[in-house]
Amino acid sequence: MAGQDVFDLARHVAASAATARLPRAGGKRFETVFRHGSLQVEIFAPRGRDTQRPHDRDEVYVVLRGAGAFVNGTQRFAFRAGDVLFAAAGEVHWFEDFSEDFFTWVLFYGPEGGEKAATAPPPAGGAAK
């Protein structure tokens, strides 16, 4: 449809099709595969080293394949296929010691600054205006 984003028409994104869109050598190791409202879904497959930086929105990872460690601030979690991981907007996080077959969905959602920031109570000493 003219003027409509192709992402808005999708109702199914196969992992095999998403991973096939990633470059085989060099280049970026993520690809946006779906958008709807504030939701943006990417496929992510770092190779060698994960160099990502904190993002401006909350994000959820759903691990498709592989295993490794997820570092979030001072915490470190072992992960494997099927696990769900969360990083709040602005949190320093990365994957390390991951297997060569590591692929994960990344779901970005909510407002810039994250949902917690958007729903934070007004500062002490005054009412919100």
Sequence and secondary structure as in RCSB ss.txt:
>XXXX:A:sequence
MAGQDVFDLARHVAASAATARLPRAGGKRFETVFRHGSLQVEIFAPRGRDTQRPHDRDEVYVVLRGAGAFVNGTQ
RFAFRAGDVLFAAAGEVHWFEDFSEDFFTWVLFYGPEGGEKAATAPPPAGGAAK
>XXXX:A:secstr
 TTS HHHH S   HHHHHHTS SSSS SEEEEEEETTEEEEEE   S       SSEEEEEEEE EEEEEETTE
EEEEETT EEEE TT  EEEES  TT EEEEEEESSTTHHHHHT    TTS   
